[in-house]
Amino acid sequence: MVNEKILDFYKEFRDEILGYVKENGPISTNMAFKALFLSYLTEAGETLVSDCTLVDFKKDSDNMKLDGYAFSEYFHSLTLLVSKYQAKAKPEKVKKTEINRLLKKGLKFYKTCGNDSFEALEESSDGYQAYEFIKAHKADIETVNVILLTNDETIQYVPEDTRQGKVTIRFDVWDIERLYQSILGGAAVERQLVVKLKKKYGASLPLIKVRCDNEVYDCYIGIISGELLARIYEVEGQDLIQKNVRSFLQATGKVNKGIKTSLANEPQMFMAYNNGISTVADSITADENQSYGDIVAITEITGWQIVNGGQTTASIYNAYKSKLPLDQVNVQIKLSVIKQKDQAEAIIHNISKYANSQNKINMSDFNANDAYHVKMERLSRAIPIPAAKGKSTDYWFYERARGQYLVELNRQPTAAAKKEFKNRCPKSRCISKTVAAKCMMAYQGYPNIVSKGLETSFIYFSDMVSKDGFPEPSEQSYIEMISKVILFNCCDEIVKSLKFGGFKAQQDYYTVALIGKYYSYLIKPQEIWNNQTINAETARIIEKLAYFVWDHFQNPTVPGVNISQWCKKADCWELLQHRYEAKMKKQENR
């Protein structure tokens, strides 16, 4: 039975869903539920769901259901969502049978993509689009994550991993209690990883325990064979590098190419050229019979995370999959077993911040506590929206860290105070740092980057902030940021009203990018801030541009290409500019 705090959160979340439907309609409550649930998980750092395309497909006769899908090129993993939403006064208890039934519906969809059963569907339908997407990536899929989202309370149960041919099938469950804990309870979002070295991989990991007497952590150093590291990464995948700040970026830098070259041509020199990996864990299990002196034979690691060295690990794994010999490849490893759990996040942050790594990690990567976001947060609490008459009491709420809005709402002592807070700062005016970055990046002319997802877009944004690509926080730059958010939201409403039938998010990004490049003279931040909307002329231009972008999407350079994937390419944006400039030149010559 959920406690009162979770029950209050359940009700707040249900009200937020209803508000979302009202603001974004026509949209089903189920779709609103999924959109909001995923927005919280993305903010919380749950990478598997960060870039999901939401759908509403079910076929009860074939025991199939799908509510969202995404593919990670970095992890070669496919994520499939199934959801269960209900709007009752209290959450119900979901038992093992129901959890299995719902997850199997999502898995059945994936299995059915292996035949031509979907060919009979309308090409514009959600089911067919998902089928085409999965089919396009099928050769690269190594892991399928089937995740259940529900606002009910589930029992403590997640099915064991299975295999479908050469593909690992993994399951996960997010209920109302786990969502609450990730937002308000401070719990880590990742499931605790237990790597059974001896039992699962047939090898222990002998490391030297560093002689240091402290109550915070134990430190172990040594080497791990490249093949063992690759095999662990193959099975555990993304769970192994949840806390690696570079886990969203492809390993395509010059140094990473150097790693690949040394693995292929000079594997015996890998130890000399590579800085190794820094890892943390909650606890270890050792074989006392094989341990002696300072040498500890580790057989099991709980809560293992690679904090620095994700790219090294991925490069070794790719070499392993390419069947390059790894018998001469060894990797330096440092393992810090953190004993003071309340200090874990700070320690991990500092390891990431100070440890050597193959690519320089900018301070902008450690985002929530960056000076930029702290200042923007303060500005949002201090600068009211202009009022036509009297004193203004309305504000935007810049959410620097996940769940800040709900935390602040729950801090209000009475129901009346909560209502007053909602009137002052409605959820519709709560803007997360990742969404703000998305709006600004699109306007700045990076729709292809934004199309890669919130997390990837935010990393590029953070890098630009560190290089003065965006103005320092000030009253003016805060107003300019909110004006871009309002512009983006207005564009979204216009595109939605035109009912094109697909790729709405990408249309938003590319339409706003065209506005930023060719019509910036129309965008007057102070005017948008004062009115909290755009003017009629800008709205008309957005509508015209939306049609142009849609036509662009219907005519890719390669016929039949997956549009959502094409939108992530720089040439998609370059071609759109070329086409639009050609159109403007043609109009001038008339």
C-alpha positions in Angstrom: 0.0 0.0 0.0 1.4 3.4 -1.0 2.0 6.0 1.7 0.3 9.4 1.9 3.2 11.2 0.2 3.1 8.9 -2.8 -0.7 9.1 -2.9 -0.5 12.9 -3.0 2.1 12.6 -5.8 -0.3 10.2 -7.7 -3.0 12.8 -7.5 -0.7 15.7 -8.6 0.5 13.6 -11.5 -3.1 12.7 -12.5 -4.0 16.5 -12.4 -0.9 17.3 -14.5 -2.0 14.7 -17.1 -5.4 16.3 -17.4 -3.8 19.7 -17.7 -1.5 18.4 -20.4 -4.5 17.1 -22.3 -6.3 20.4 -22.0 -3.2 22.4 -23.2 -2.2 20.0 -26.0 -5.5 18.5 -27.2 -6.7 16.7 -29.1 -4.7 14.1 -27.3 -5.6 11.0 -25.3 -5.0 10.8 -21.6 -2.9 7.7 -22.2 -0.6 9.7 -24.6 -0.4 12.5 -22.2 0.6 10.1 -19.4 3.4 8.6 -21.5 4.7 12.0 -22.6 4.9 13.3 -19.0 6.2 10.1 -17.6 9.0 10.0 -20.2 9.8 13.7 -19.6 10.5 12.9 -15.9 12.5 9.9 -16.7 14.6 11.8 -19.3 15.3 14.5 -16.8 16.2 11.9 -14.2 18.8 10.5 -16.6 17.1 7.3 -17.7 18.9 7.1 -21.0 16.9 4.1 -22.5 13.8 6.2 -22.9 15.2 9.6 -23.6 14.4 9.7 -27.3 11.3 7.5 -27.6 8.8 8.0 -30.4 5.4 7.6 -28.7 2.7 5.6 -30.5 -0.6 4.0 -29.5 -0.8 0.6 -31.1 -2.5 -2.6 -29.8 -3.9 -5.7 -31.4 -5.6 -7.8 -28.8 -6.3 -10.7 -31.1 -2.5 -11.2 -31.6 -1.6 -10.2 -28.0 0.4 -7.2 -29.1 0.8 -3.7 -27.7 3.3 -0.9 -28.3 3.4 2.6 -26.7 6.8 3.8 -27.8 10.1 2.9 -29.3 13.7 4.1 -29.7 17.0 2.8 -31.0 20.4 3.7 -29.6 23.2 3.5 -32.2 25.7 3.8 -29.4 24.5 0.8 -27.5 22.9 -1.1 -30.4 19.8 -1.4 -28.2 16.1 -1.1 -29.1 13.7 0.2 -26.4 10.0 -0.8 -26.6 7.5 0.8 -24.2 4.2 -0.7 -23.0 2.0 1.4 -20.7 -0.9 1.0 -18.3 -2.7 4.1 -17.2 -5.8 4.5 -15.1 -7.4 7.6 -13.6 -8.9 6.2 -10.5 -8.8 7.9 -7.1 -6.0 5.6 -5.8 -3.4 3.4 -7.5 -4.2 -0.3 -7.8 -1.8 -3.1 -7.1 -0.4 -4.7 -10.2 0.7 -8.3 -9.6 3.2 -10.6 -11.3 0.7 -12.1 -13.8 -0.3 -8.7 -15.1 3.3 -7.5 -15.3 4.2 -10.5 -17.4 1.2 -10.2 -19.6 1.9 -6.5 -20.5 5.6 -7.0 -21.1 4.9 -10.0 -23.3 2.7 -7.9 -25.5 5.6 -5.6 -26.2 7.9 -8.5 -26.8 5.4 -10.0 -29.1 5.4 -6.9 -31.2 9.2 -7.2 -31.6 9.0 -10.9 -32.5 6.3 -10.2 -35.1 8.6 -7.7 -36.9 10.6 -10.7 -38.0 7.9 -11.7 -40.5 5.6 -9.8 -42.9 2.5 -9.6 -40.7 2.6 -5.8 -40.6 2.7 -5.4 -44.4 -1.1 -5.3 -44.4 -1.3 -2.3 -42.2 -1.7 1.3 -43.5 1.7 2.8 -44.1 0.8 5.9 -42.1 -0.3 3.9 -39.0 1.6 3.8 -35.8 2.1 0.0 -36.0 3.5 0.1 -39.5 5.9 3.1 -38.8 7.3 1.2 -35.7 7.6 -2.0 -37.8 9.5 -0.1 -40.5 11.8 1.5 -37.9 12.6 -1.8 -36.2 13.1 -3.5 -39.6 15.6 -0.7 -40.6 17.7 -1.3 -37.5 17.2 -5.1 -37.1 20.7 -6.0 -38.2 22.2 -3.7 -35.6 20.0 -4.7 -32.6 21.9 -6.6 -29.9 19.6 -5.8 -26.9 15.9 -5.2 -26.7 14.6 -3.4 -23.6 10.9 -3.9 -22.9 9.8 -1.4 -20.3 6.4 -1.1 -18.6 5.2 2.3 -17.4 2.3 2.5 -15.1 0.8 5.0 -12.6 -0.3 2.0 -10.5 1.7 0.3 -7.8 3.5 -2.9 -8.9 4.9 -5.7 -6.7 8.6 -5.9 -6.5 9.1 -8.1 -9.6 10.9 -7.8 -12.9 11.2 -10.8 -15.2 14.6 -12.3 -15.8 16.5 -11.5 -19.0 16.0 -13.9 -21.9 17.4 -14.3 -25.4 15.8 -14.3 -28.8 18.4 -15.8 -31.1 21.5 -13.6 -30.7 19.6 -10.8 -29.1 19.3 -10.2 -25.3 15.8 -9.3 -24.1 15.8 -7.2 -20.9 12.7 -6.1 -19.0 12.1 -3.2 -16.6 9.1 -1.8 -14.7 8.4 1.8 -13.7 5.4 2.3 -11.4 4.2 5.4 -9.5 6.3 4.6 -6.4 9.5 4.3 -8.4 8.7 7.5 -10.3 8.1 9.3 -7.1 11.4 8.1 -5.6 13.3 9.2 -8.7 11.9 12.7 -8.5 11.4 13.4 -4.8 13.0 10.5 -3.0 16.5 11.0 -4.3 16.8 7.3 -5.4 19.1 6.5 -8.4 17.2 5.8 -11.5 19.3 2.9 -12.7 18.6 -0.6 -11.5 21.4 -1.9 -9.4 23.8 -3.9 -11.6 25.3 -7.1 -10.2 28.2 -8.4 -12.3 28.8 -12.1 -11.4 32.4 -12.4 -12.7 33.0 -16.0 -11.7 29.6 -17.5 -12.1 28.6 -15.7 -15.3 31.9 -15.0 -17.1 34.1 -17.8 -15.6 36.8 -15.5 -14.4 37.7 -13.6 -11.2 39.2 -10.2 -11.3 42.5 -10.0 -9.3 43.2 -6.4 -8.1 45.6 -4.8 -5.6 43.9 -3.2 -2.7 45.4 0.2 -2.0 46.5 0.6 1.5 44.5 3.5 2.8 42.6 3.7 6.1 39.4 5.7 5.6 35.6 5.3 6.1 34.6 6.7 2.8 35.8 4.2 0.2 38.2 1.3 -0.6 40.3 1.5 -3.7 41.5 -1.4 -5.9 43.8 -1.1 -8.9 45.0 -3.5 -11.6 44.2 -4.7 -15.1 41.3 -6.3 -16.8 41.6 -8.3 -20.0 40.1 -6.6 -23.1 38.2 -9.7 -23.9 36.6 -9.9 -20.5 35.7 -6.2 -20.5 34.1 -6.6 -24.0 32.1 -9.7 -22.9 30.8 -7.9 -19.8 29.9 -4.8 -21.9 28.1 -7.1 -24.4 25.8 -8.5 -21.8 25.4 -5.6 -19.3 25.6 -2.8 -21.9 24.1 0.6 -21.0 23.7 -0.3 -17.3 27.5 -0.4 -17.0 28.0 3.2 -18.0 24.9 5.0 -16.7 27.1 7.5 -14.9 29.6 8.0 -17.7 29.1 11.6 -18.7 29.9 10.8 -22.4 27.5 7.9 -22.7 25.3 9.8 -25.2 28.0 10.7 -27.7 29.4 8.5 -30.4 33.0 7.6 -30.1 34.1 9.5 -33.3 36.8 11.9 -32.1 40.4 11.7 -33.3 41.6 10.1 -30.1 38.8 7.4 -30.3 39.9 6.7 -33.9 43.4 6.3 -32.5 42.1 3.7 -30.0 40.5 1.7 -32.8 43.8 1.9 -34.8 45.9 0.7 -31.9 43.5 -2.2 -31.2 43.7 -3.2 -34.8 47.4 -2.7 -35.5 49.3 -2.6 -32.2 47.2 -4.5 -29.6 50.3 -5.2 -27.5 50.8 -1.4 -27.1 47.3 -0.7 -25.9 48.3 -0.5 -22.2 51.0 2.1 -23.0 48.7 4.3 -25.1 45.5 4.1 -23.1 44.6 5.7 -19.8 42.3 2.9 -18.7 39.0 3.1 -16.9 37.8 4.5 -13.6 35.0 2.6 -12.0 32.9 2.7 -8.8 30.8 0.1 -7.0 28.6 -0.4 -3.9 30.3 -3.6 -2.8 32.4 -6.6 -3.9 32.6 -10.3 -3.2 36.0 -11.9 -3.1 37.3 -15.5 -3.2 39.4 -15.7 0.0 41.1 -18.9 -1.2 42.5 -17.1 -4.3 43.3 -13.9 -2.5 46.6 -13.3 -0.8 48.4 -10.3 0.7 47.1 -7.1 -1.0 45.8 -9.1 -4.0 42.0 -9.6 -3.9 40.3 -12.0 -6.2 37.0 -10.3 -6.9 34.2 -12.7 -8.0 31.2 -10.4 -7.9 30.7 -6.6 -8.1 27.4 -4.9 -7.1 26.4 -1.5 -8.4 29.4 -1.4 -10.8 29.7 1.7 -13.0 32.3 2.9 -15.4 32.6 6.6 -14.6 35.5 7.4 -17.0 36.4 5.2 -19.9 33.1 4.5 -21.6 34.6 5.3 -25.0 37.5 3.0 -24.3 35.1 0.2 -23.3 32.9 0.8 -26.4 36.0 0.8 -28.7 37.2 -2.5 -27.3 33.7 -4.0 -27.6 33.5 -2.9 -31.2 36.9 -4.5 -31.9 35.6 -7.7 -30.2 32.5 -7.7 -32.4 34.7 -7.2 -35.4 36.5 -10.3 -34.4 39.8 -8.5 -33.9 42.2 -10.6 -31.6 42.1 -9.2 -28.1 44.4 -11.7 -26.4 47.2 -9.1 -26.0 44.8 -6.2 -25.0 44.7 -5.3 -21.3 43.2 -2.3 -19.7 44.1 -0.4 -16.5 41.3 -0.4 -14.1 40.7 1.5 -10.9 37.7 0.4 -8.7 36.5 2.6 -5.9 34.1 0.8 -3.6 32.1 3.6 -1.9 31.2 2.8 1.7 29.6 6.2 2.6 26.5 6.0 0.4 25.4 9.5 1.1 28.6 10.8 -0.5 28.3 8.6 -3.6 27.1 11.2 -6.0 29.6 13.8 -5.0 32.5 11.3 -5.2 31.3 10.1 -8.7 31.0 13.7 -9.8 34.6 14.5 -8.7 36.0 11.3 -10.2 34.4 12.2 -13.6 35.6 15.8 -13.1 39.3 15.2 -12.2 40.1 11.7 -13.7 42.1 11.5 -16.9 40.1 10.6 -20.0 40.7 10.1 -23.7 38.7 13.2 -24.6 38.7 16.3 -22.6 35.5 16.5 -20.5 34.3 20.1 -20.3 32.9 21.5 -17.0 29.7 22.0 -19.0 29.2 18.2 -18.9 28.4 18.3 -15.2 25.3 20.3 -15.9 22.8 20.7 -13.1 25.2 22.6 -10.9 26.9 24.7 -13.6 27.0 28.4 -12.9 24.9 29.0 -16.0 21.9 27.0 -14.8 22.2 28.2 -11.2 22.0 31.8 -12.4 19.1 31.0 -14.8 17.3 29.4 -12.0 17.7 32.4 -9.8 16.6 34.8 -12.6 13.5 32.8 -13.1 12.5 33.1 -9.5 13.2 36.9 -9.5 11.8 38.1 -12.8 8.0 38.2 -12.9 6.0 38.2 -16.1 4.8 41.8 -16.9 1.2 42.5 -15.8 -1.2 44.8 -17.7 -2.3 46.3 -14.4 -1.0 46.3 -10.9 1.8 44.1 -9.4 2.8 41.0 -11.3 2.8 37.8 -9.4 3.3 35.3 -12.3 6.6 33.6 -13.1 8.2 31.0 -15.3 9.9 28.2 -13.4 13.4 27.2 -14.7 14.0 23.6 -13.6 17.7 23.3 -13.1 17.5 19.8 -11.6 15.0 17.0 -12.1 11.8 17.3 -10.1 12.5 20.8 -8.7 9.0 21.9 -9.5 7.3 19.1 -7.7 9.7 19.5 -4.8 8.8 23.1 -4.5 5.1 22.4 -4.9 5.3 19.8 -2.1 7.0 22.2 0.2 3.9 24.4 0.3 2.4 23.9 3.7 -1.3 23.9 2.9 -3.7 23.1 0.0 -4.4 26.8 -0.4 -0.6 27.5 -0.6 -0.3 24.8 -3.2 -3.1 26.3 -5.3 -1.5 29.7 -5.0 1.8 28.3 -6.2 0.2 26.6 -9.2 -1.5 29.9 -10.1 1.8 31.7 -9.9 3.8 29.0 -11.6 1.6 26.6 -13.5 3.2 23.4 -14.8 2.8 24.8 -18.3 5.4 27.5 -17.4 7.8 25.0 -15.9 10.7 24.7 -18.3 13.5 22.2 -17.8 17.1 23.0 -18.7 17.0 20.3 -21.5 13.8 21.7 -23.1 15.1 25.2 -22.9 18.3 24.0 -24.6 16.3 22.3 -27.3 14.4 25.5 -28.1 17.5 27.6 -28.2 19.5 25.1 -30.2 16.7 24.8 -32.8 16.5 28.6 -33.2 20.3 28.9 -33.4 20.3 26.6 -36.4 20.9 23.1 -35.2 17.7 21.2 -36.0 19.6 18.1 -36.9 21.3 18.0 -33.5 18.0 18.6 -31.7 16.5 15.7 -33.8 19.0 13.4 -32.1 17.1 13.8 -28.8 17.0 15.9 -25.7 20.1 14.5 -24.1 22.4 14.7 -27.1 21.1 18.2 -27.8 21.8 19.3 -24.3 25.4 18.0 -24.3 26.1 20.1 -27.5 24.3 23.1 -25.9 26.5 22.7 -22.7 29.6 22.6 -24.8 28.5 25.8 -26.7 27.8 27.5 -23.3 31.4 26.7 -22.2 32.7 28.3 -25.4 30.5 31.4 -25.1 28.2 30.3 -27.8 25.3 31.6 -25.8 25.2 34.9 -23.7 26.0 34.8 -20.0 22.9 34.7 -17.8 21.4 38.1 -17.2 17.9 39.6 -17.2 18.1 40.2 -20.9 19.4 36.7 -21.8 16.8 35.1 -19.5 14.0 37.0 -21.3 15.6 36.0 -24.7 15.6 32.4 -23.6 12.0 32.4 -22.5 11.0 34.2 -25.8 12.6 31.3 -27.7 10.6 28.8 -25.6 7.4 30.7 -26.3 8.2 30.9 -30.0 8.9 27.1 -30.1 5.6 26.4 -28.2 3.6 28.6 -30.6 5.2 26.9 -33.5 4.3 23.5 -32.0 0.6 24.6 -31.7 0.5 25.8 -35.3 2.1 22.6 -36.7 -0.2 20.5 -34.6 -3.2 22.4 -36.0 -2.1 21.7 -39.6 -2.4 17.9 -39.0 0.4 16.7 -41.3 0.2 13.3 -39.7 3.8 12.6 -38.7 7.3 13.9 -37.8 5.8 16.8 -35.8 8.8 17.2 -33.5 11.2 17.4 -36.4 8.9 19.9 -38.2 9.0 22.0 -35.1 12.8 21.9 -35.0 13.3 22.7 -38.7 10.6 25.4 -38.9 12.0 27.2 -35.9 15.5 26.9 -37.4 14.3 28.6 -40.6 12.7 31.4 -38.5 16.0 31.9 -36.7 18.0 32.0 -39.9 15.8 34.0 -42.3 13.3 35.9 -40.1 15.2 36.8 -36.9 14.3 40.5 -37.5 10.7 39.6 -36.7 11.6 38.0 -33.3 11.7 40.7 -30.7 12.3 39.0 -27.4 11.0 41.9 -25.2 7.7 42.0 -27.2 7.2 38.2 -26.9 8.0 38.4 -23.2 5.6 41.2 -22.6 2.8 39.5 -24.5 3.7 35.9 -23.7 3.0 35.0 -27.3 4.1 35.8 -30.8 2.5 38.3 -33.2 0.2 37.5 -36.0 2.8 38.1 -38.7 5.2 35.6 -37.2 2.4 33.1 -36.9 1.6 33.4 -40.6 5.2 32.9 -41.6 5.5 29.8 -39.3 2.5 28.3 -41.1 4.0 28.9 -44.5 7.4 27.5 -43.4 5.8 24.5 -41.8 4.3 23.5 -45.3 7.7 24.1 -46.9 9.4 21.9 -44.3 6.8 19.2 -44.8 7.4 19.2 -48.5 11.1 19.0 -47.8 10.6 15.9 -45.7 8.5 14.3 -48.5 11.4 14.7 -50.9 14.6 13.3 -49.3 17.8 12.9 -51.3 17.4 9.1 -51.1 13.8 7.9 -51.8 12.4 5.7 -49.1 14.8 6.8 -46.4 13.6 6.8 -42.8 12.7 10.5 -42.4 13.2 10.6 -38.6 16.8 9.3 -39.2 17.4 11.6 -42.1 16.5 14.6 -39.9 19.4 13.8 -37.7 21.9 14.4 -40.6 23.5 17.7 -41.3 22.8 17.3 -45.0 19.0 17.4 -44.3 19.4 20.9 -42.8 21.8 22.0 -45.5 19.5 20.9 -48.2 16.5 22.6 -46.6 18.5 25.9 -46.6 19.5 25.4 -50.2 15.9 24.8 -51.2 14.5 27.7 -49.3 17.2 30.1 -50.6 16.4 28.9 -54.2 12.7 29.6 -53.6 13.4 33.1 -52.3 15.7 33.8 -55.2 13.0 32.6 -57.6 10.5 35.0 -56.0 12.9 37.9 -56.2 13.4 37.3 -59.9 9.7 37.4 -60.7 
